[in-house]
Amino acid sequence: MMMAYGNGDGVEQDYNKAFKFGLKCAENGDGTCMWNVVNCYYSGMGVEKNMDKMLDWATRLGKLKNPEDLAKSGYISSVRLQLAQMYRDGIDLEKDLFKSYQWFLIYNEFKKDFAYIRQQQIIEEIQELETKLTSDQKANGQKEAENLLGRPLRNIENLYKAEL
């Protein structure tokens, strides 16, 4: 129903109704709906723009385990990368290099959702960010990312390797 109201497929287009259906779906843990809710709060489509709620839903989405379905997994990996870059650059969120680093480490869990060349670019972004962190931040990054995620990080040994 979210997509029907959002696109006007078979019903009169109504972003407010689309958001309400999307939120119900997101509250049930559906990653695609969570992605849409994040974007609605970010853009103000169908709901008042709210960066705190956007961050809350983006964090929830970013903590999900990646399914093998590329489309669904891509939303999760994308939101992780977006959070890393938003914290790093101070765009729409308060700049926090350590939080950025944590999200880059979490993104690394399933970076195969991105093209090989894009992964290489992101590895360079991570390496550049690491030059701005203290030695304590680098040493504690994995532990704090795991605390945020609520589980051990996978793939940390391949942080600096692009994957096919």
C-alpha positions, -999 to 999 in steps of 0.1 A, spaced: 0 0 0 29 23 7 41 20 -29 6 23 -43 -1 56 -25 34 68 -30 33 63 -68 -5 67 -73 -9 31 -86 -46 24 -86 -53 50 -59 -49 87 -57 -13 96 -49 -11 105 -12 23 108 4 9 110 39 -10 77 35 21 62 19 42 72 48 17 57 73 17 24 56 55 24 52 59 31 89 37 2 99 57 -20 76 90 -6 90 79 -13 125 77 -50 116 114 -49 107 111 -48 69 144 -33 55 128 -19 24 102 -1 43 127 11 69 148 25 40 117 44 27 109 57 62 145 70 66 142 88 33 108 102 42 121 117 74 151 130 56 132 147 28 100 155 46 79 135 21 46 125 36 58 135 71 75 165 87 112 164 81 129 151 113 166 144 114 164 128 149 138 103 136 158 98 104 188 89 125 168 66 147 154 46 117 187 47 98 205 32 128 178 5 131 182 -3 95 220 -3 97 219 -28 125 201 -54 105 219 -85 93 224 -85 55 202 -110 36 216 -126 5 189 -107 -16 210 -79 -31 182 -54 -33 173 -57 3 209 -60 15 218 -30 -6 195 -7 15 213 -19 47 248 -14 33 238 20 17 225 34 50 256 23 68 278 41 43 256 71 43 258 73 81 296 70 80 299 98 55 273 120 72 292 118 105 325 122 88 315 153 69 291 168 94 263 169 68 229 168 85 244 153 116 270 167 140 304 158 128 319 129 147 349 111 132 347 83 157 311 75 149 319 77 113 347 52 118 323 28 136 298 30 107 326 24 81 336 -7 101 300 -19 101 296 -11 64 326 -34 58 306 -64 69 288 -66 36 306 -42 13 301 -66 -16 268 -49 -22 289 -21 -39 309 -24 -71 345 -34 -68 358 1 -79 334 18 -54 347 -4 -26 383 6 -35 372 43 -32 356 37 2 387 19 14 406 51 6 380 71 25 385 48 55 423 51 54 420 89 51 397 90 81 420 68 101 447 95 98 424 119 117 416 95 146 436 91 178 453 58 184 428 51 211 399 56 187 415 33 161 421 7 188 386 9 202 367 13 169 359 -24 164 347 -29 200 325 2 199 311 -7 165 303 -42 178 286 -26 208 265 -4 185 257 -34 162 250 -57 191 271 -85 177 307 -92 166 318 -77 133 324 -101 105 350 -95 78 371 -71 98 402 -88 85 392 -76 50 388 -39 59 413 -28 33 404 -53 5 377 -49 -21 356 -80 -27 339 -95 -57 
